[in-house]
Amino acid sequence: MILSAGYGTRLWPLTEDRTKPAIPILGKPLVGYVAEYLARNGCGEIVVNLHHRPESVRSALGDGSKFGVKLQYIEEPEILGTSGAMDNARELLDGETFVVINGKIITDIELGAAFETHRRTRALATLVLLPNAAGEQFSIVETAGGFLQGFGGMPVLGEFSEEAPPLMFTGIQILEPKIFDYIPHGVFSHSTADVYPQAVAAGERVAVHVANGNWYELSTMQRYLDISLLLLARREESFFSGAGCDIAEAAEVSQSILWDNVVVESGALVKRAVIADNVRVRKGDVIESAAVVCASLIQGKPRPPKALKGEIRGDNFVVPLTE
């Protein structure tokens, strides 16, 4: 199951007309990377939950065939949370071991090794973890003897050593159908708050698998740009432009991601920026460390509480990329 129902408010306004998993990463929808990852690891039948802008995920994934998978969609009229989503898809998931993965990540973690841990420990669930050596703001996962103890606060740099960094949850988990005994039925719930603590308290084995490999989570505008540029650098390219883009020879574009049908006029400068569909960057415009959408896309719509502030400049809505 790919969790794809979130609003993606920290990526607004890029998520005004699509959900977070449907945003393009170098021309491919983020959720497409997740589907391909599951296909490579032997998971060919996938359930995708939908809520915010469901048509954007359906359009991005289709029937799944171009990503090597077979898809079933299930909509949530009201958003249900990470474990509420599983409950809503219970009829499609119940009966055998299944994998749940967040729809906002790109990774090459070996899933087979996590399955080995899951089978060896005969666990109710196995959470795939990574060392958080950089102290990024992901909740600390507390473990003992290869099993989950609980979830702590955020790491603080200087309070842990390089040899023993805190562990963080990757959003990848392997589950047995018995997990549904601990998921509240028909209501909003989150796995880390409402399911795993109760399962552990009841004496269930919730294993942890500490993995290695690349793992990127794209939940903020800055992370979206930084990770896109990291992937772009591996191609030895300075910027990416999608379908139908028109960049004038005298324009200066670098370290930027251009979606589809973007026009950059002569004399414009675009640097470390995300330019969304159908935006025109006019002669003399300087767009640096910012995200830009067409002003008409957000006209009259409120800014979500977690979103960065922006301003209208002519036909464009420009959001400086400051945390």
C-alpha positions as CSV (number, residue, x, y, z in Angstrom):
1,M,0.0,0.0,0.0
2,I,1.3,3.5,-0.9
3,L,0.0,6.2,1.4
4,S,-0.9,9.1,-1.0
5,A,-3.7,11.0,0.7
6,G,-1.9,13.8,2.4
7,Y,-2.4,17.5,1.6
8,G,1.3,18.4,1.2
9,T,0.7,21.9,2.8
10,R,4.4,22.5,3.3
11,L,4.8,22.2,-0.4
12,W,2.0,24.7,-1.2
13,P,1.5,26.3,-3.7
14,L,3.1,23.4,-5.7
15,T,0.4,21.2,-4.2
16,E,-2.6,23.5,-4.9
17,D,-3.6,21.6,-8.0
18,R,-2.2,18.2,-7.1
19,T,-1.3,16.1,-4.0
20,K,2.3,15.8,-2.8
21,P,2.9,12.3,-4.3
22,A,1.8,13.6,-7.7
23,I,4.4,16.4,-7.9
24,P,7.0,15.7,-10.6
25,I,10.6,14.9,-9.7
26,L,12.7,15.4,-12.9
27,G,9.7,14.6,-15.1
28,K,8.4,11.6,-13.1
29,P,5.7,11.8,-10.4
30,L,7.1,11.2,-6.9
31,V,4.7,8.4,-6.4
32,G,6.0,6.8,-9.6
33,Y,9.4,6.4,-7.9
34,V,7.6,4.6,-5.1
35,A,5.7,2.3,-7.4
36,E,8.9,1.4,-9.3
37,Y,10.7,0.7,-6.0
38,L,8.0,-1.7,-4.9
39,A,8.0,-3.4,-8.3
40,R,11.8,-3.9,-8.1
41,N,11.3,-5.5,-4.7
42,G,8.7,-8.0,-5.8
43,C,5.5,-6.1,-4.8
44,G,3.5,-6.1,-7.9
45,E,0.0,-5.5,-6.6
46,I,-0.5,-2.2,-4.9
47,V,-3.3,-0.3,-3.2
48,V,-3.1,3.5,-3.3
49,N,-5.2,5.6,-1.0
50,L,-6.5,9.0,-2.2
51,H,-8.0,12.1,-0.6
52,H,-6.6,15.5,-1.6
53,R,-6.8,16.0,-5.4
54,P,-7.3,12.3,-6.1
55,E,-7.4,12.8,-9.8
56,S,-3.8,14.0,-9.8
57,V,-2.5,10.6,-8.5
58,R,-4.8,8.7,-10.8
59,S,-3.4,10.7,-13.7
60,A,0.2,10.3,-12.5
61,L,0.0,6.5,-12.1
62,G,-2.8,5.3,-14.4
63,D,-3.2,1.6,-14.1
64,G,0.4,1.2,-12.9
65,S,1.6,-0.7,-15.9
66,K,4.2,1.8,-17.0
67,F,5.7,1.5,-13.5
68,G,5.6,-2.3,-13.5
69,V,2.7,-2.8,-11.1
70,K,-1.0,-3.4,-10.9
71,L,-3.0,-0.8,-9.0
72,Q,-6.2,-0.5,-7.0
73,Y,-7.3,2.9,-5.7
74,I,-9.3,3.6,-2.6
75,E,-10.6,7.0,-1.8
76,E,-11.1,8.6,1.7
77,P,-13.9,11.1,1.7
78,E,-12.4,12.3,5.0
79,I,-8.7,11.9,5.6
80,L,-8.0,9.0,7.9
81,G,-4.3,9.1,8.9
82,T,-1.6,6.5,8.3
83,S,-3.3,3.6,10.1
84,G,-6.9,4.8,9.4
85,A,-6.0,4.5,5.7
86,M,-5.0,0.8,6.3
87,D,-8.3,0.2,8.1
88,N,-10.2,1.8,5.1
89,A,-8.4,-0.7,2.8
90,R,-8.7,-3.6,5.1
91,E,-10.6,-5.8,2.6
92,L,-7.8,-5.4,0.1
93,L,-5.0,-6.0,2.5
94,D,-6.3,-8.6,5.0
95,G,-5.2,-12.2,4.6
96,E,-1.4,-12.1,4.0
97,T,1.8,-10.2,4.9
98,F,1.8,-6.7,3.3
99,V,4.0,-3.7,2.9
100,V,3.0,-0.1,3.6
101,I,5.2,2.8,2.3
102,N,4.9,6.5,2.4
103,G,4.2,8.1,-1.0
104,K,6.6,11.0,-0.5
105,I,10.0,9.2,-0.5
106,I,12.6,8.1,-3.0
107,T,14.8,5.2,-1.8
108,D,16.9,2.2,-2.8
109,I,16.8,0.4,0.6
110,E,16.8,-3.3,0.1
111,L,13.4,-4.5,1.1
112,G,14.3,-8.2,0.9
113,A,16.7,-7.8,3.9
114,A,13.8,-6.2,5.9
115,F,11.6,-9.2,5.1
116,E,14.3,-11.5,6.4
117,T,14.3,-9.6,9.7
118,H,10.5,-9.8,9.7
119,R,10.4,-13.5,9.2
120,R,13.2,-14.3,11.6
121,T,11.7,-12.4,14.4
122,R,8.1,-13.6,13.7
123,A,7.0,-10.1,14.3
124,L,3.6,-8.5,14.1
125,A,5.2,-5.7,12.2
126,T,8.7,-4.6,11.2
127,L,9.6,-1.0,10.9
128,V,12.5,-0.1,8.5
129,L,14.8,2.5,10.2
130,L,17.9,4.4,9.2
131,P,20.5,6.1,11.4
132,N,19.9,9.8,11.5
133,A,23.5,10.9,11.7
134,A,22.7,14.5,10.5
135,G,20.1,15.0,13.3
136,E,17.4,15.9,10.9
137,Q,14.0,16.7,12.3
138,F,12.4,13.2,12.3
139,S,11.2,11.6,15.6
140,I,13.6,9.4,17.4
141,V,12.7,5.7,17.3
142,E,13.6,4.0,20.6
143,T,14.6,0.3,20.3
144,A,16.0,-2.5,22.4
145,G,17.3,-5.9,21.2
146,G,16.0,-5.4,17.7
147,F,12.4,-4.4,18.8
148,L,10.5,-1.2,19.1
149,Q,10.2,0.4,22.5
150,G,8.5,3.7,21.5
151,F,8.9,7.0,19.8
152,G,10.7,10.0,21.3
153,G,11.2,13.6,20.4
154,M,13.3,15.3,17.8
155,P,17.1,14.8,17.8
156,V,19.3,17.7,19.0
157,L,22.7,18.1,17.5
158,G,25.4,17.8,20.1
159,E,23.4,15.4,22.2
160,F,24.4,12.2,20.4
161,S,27.7,10.9,19.0
162,E,28.6,10.0,15.4
163,E,29.1,6.4,16.6
164,A,25.6,6.2,18.0
165,P,23.2,8.4,16.1
166,P,19.5,8.3,16.7
167,L,17.3,6.1,14.6
168,M,14.5,7.4,12.4
169,F,11.5,5.7,10.7
170,T,11.7,5.6,6.9
171,G,7.9,5.2,6.4
172,I,8.4,1.7,5.2
173,Q,6.8,-1.1,7.2
174,I,6.0,-4.8,6.8
175,L,2.8,-6.0,8.5
176,E,0.8,-9.1,9.4
177,P,-3.0,-9.0,9.1
178,K,-3.2,-9.2,12.9
179,I,-2.2,-5.6,13.0
180,F,-5.9,-4.8,12.3
181,D,-6.6,-5.9,15.9
182,Y,-4.9,-2.7,17.0
183,I,-6.2,-0.3,14.4
184,P,-9.3,1.7,15.5
185,H,-12.1,1.0,13.1
186,G,-13.6,3.7,11.0
187,V,-11.8,6.7,12.5
188,F,-8.7,8.8,12.0
189,S,-5.6,7.2,13.5
190,H,-1.8,7.3,13.0
191,S,0.4,4.2,13.3
192,T,3.1,5.7,15.4
193,A,0.6,7.3,17.9
194,D,-2.4,5.0,18.0
195,V,-1.3,1.5,16.9
196,Y,2.3,0.6,17.6
197,P,2.4,1.9,21.3
198,Q,-0.7,-0.2,22.0
199,A,0.6,-3.3,20.3
200,V,3.9,-3.0,22.2
201,A,2.1,-2.5,25.5
202,A,0.1,-5.7,24.7
203,G,3.3,-7.7,24.3
204,E,3.3,-7.9,20.5
205,R,6.7,-8.2,18.8
206,V,7.2,-5.1,16.7
207,A,10.6,-5.5,15.1
208,V,13.0,-2.9,13.7
209,H,15.3,-3.4,10.8
210,V,18.1,-0.9,10.6
211,A,18.8,-0.5,6.9
212,N,21.4,1.3,4.8
213,G,21.0,2.9,1.4
214,N,19.8,6.1,-0.1
215,W,16.5,7.6,1.3
216,Y,15.1,11.0,0.5
217,E,11.9,12.5,2.0
218,L,10.4,15.4,0.0
219,S,7.9,17.1,2.4
220,T,9.1,20.7,2.3
221,M,9.9,23.1,-0.5
222,Q,13.6,23.3,0.3
223,R,13.9,19.5,0.5
224,Y,12.1,19.2,-2.8
225,L,14.6,21.5,-4.5
226,D,17.7,20.2,-2.7
227,I,16.9,16.5,-3.5
228,S,15.9,17.3,-7.1
229,L,19.2,19.1,-7.6
230,L,21.1,16.2,-6.0
231,L,19.5,13.7,-8.4
232,L,20.1,16.1,-11.3
233,A,23.8,16.4,-10.4
234,R,24.2,12.7,-10.8
235,R,23.2,13.3,-14.4
236,E,25.8,16.0,-14.6
237,E,23.1,18.5,-15.6
238,S,22.7,22.1,-14.3
239,F,18.9,22.3,-14.6
240,F,15.8,20.3,-15.7
241,S,13.1,21.4,-18.0
242,G,9.9,19.5,-18.6
243,A,7.8,19.1,-21.7
244,G,7.0,22.2,-23.8
245,C,9.4,24.6,-22.2
246,D,10.9,27.5,-24.1
247,I,14.1,29.0,-22.7
248,A,15.5,32.0,-24.6
249,E,19.2,31.8,-25.5
250,A,20.0,35.0,-23.6
251,A,18.2,33.7,-20.5
252,E,20.2,32.5,-17.5
253,V,18.9,29.3,-15.9
254,S,20.9,27.2,-13.4
255,Q,20.3,24.8,-10.5
256,S,16.6,24.9,-11.1
257,I,13.6,22.6,-11.8
258,L,11.2,23.7,-14.5
259,W,8.0,21.8,-14.8
260,D,6.0,21.7,-18.1
261,N,5.3,24.6,-20.5
262,V,7.5,27.1,-18.8
263,V,8.7,30.1,-20.7
264,V,11.9,32.0,-19.7
265,E,12.3,35.1,-21.7
266,S,15.6,36.7,-22.9
267,G,17.4,38.5,-20.1
268,A,15.6,36.7,-17.2
269,L,17.6,34.9,-14.5
270,V,16.4,31.7,-12.8
271,K,18.7,30.2,-10.1
272,R,18.0,27.6,-7.4
273,A,14.3,27.8,-8.2
274,V,11.2,25.6,-8.9
275,I,9.1,26.9,-11.7
276,A,5.7,25.2,-12.0
277,D,3.5,24.5,-15.0
278,N,2.7,27.3,-17.5
279,V,4.7,30.0,-15.7
280,R,6.3,32.8,-17.8
281,V,9.4,34.4,-16.4
282,R,9.6,37.7,-18.2
283,K,12.5,39.7,-19.4
284,G,14.4,41.3,-16.6
285,D,12.8,39.0,-13.9
286,V,15.2,37.6,-11.3
287,I,13.9,34.4,-9.6
288,E,16.4,33.1,-7.1
289,S,15.9,30.6,-4.2
290,A,12.1,30.6,-4.8
291,A,9.2,28.6,-6.1
292,V,6.9,30.1,-8.7
293,V,3.3,29.2,-9.8
294,C,0.9,31.1,-11.9
295,A,-0.9,33.7,-9.8
296,S,-4.2,32.5,-11.2
297,L,-3.7,29.1,-9.6
298,I,-3.9,30.5,-6.1
299,Q,-6.1,33.6,-6.6
300,G,-8.6,33.9,-3.8
301,K,-7.4,30.8,-2.1
302,P,-6.1,30.9,1.5
303,R,-2.5,30.0,2.4
304,P,-2.4,26.8,4.4
305,P,-1.1,27.3,8.0
306,K,2.2,25.4,7.4
307,A,2.9,26.9,4.0
308,L,5.6,29.5,3.3
309,K,4.5,33.1,2.5
310,G,4.7,34.4,-1.0
311,E,3.7,37.4,-3.0
312,I,2.1,38.1,-6.4
313,R,4.5,39.6,-9.0
314,G,2.6,40.3,-12.2
315,D,1.2,37.0,-13.5
316,N,3.2,35.0,-11.0
317,F,3.0,34.0,-7.4
318,V,6.6,33.8,-5.9
319,V,7.5,32.0,-2.7
320,P,11.0,32.6,-1.2
321,L,12.4,29.3,-0.1
322,T,13.2,30.1,3.5
323,E,12.4,27.6,6.3
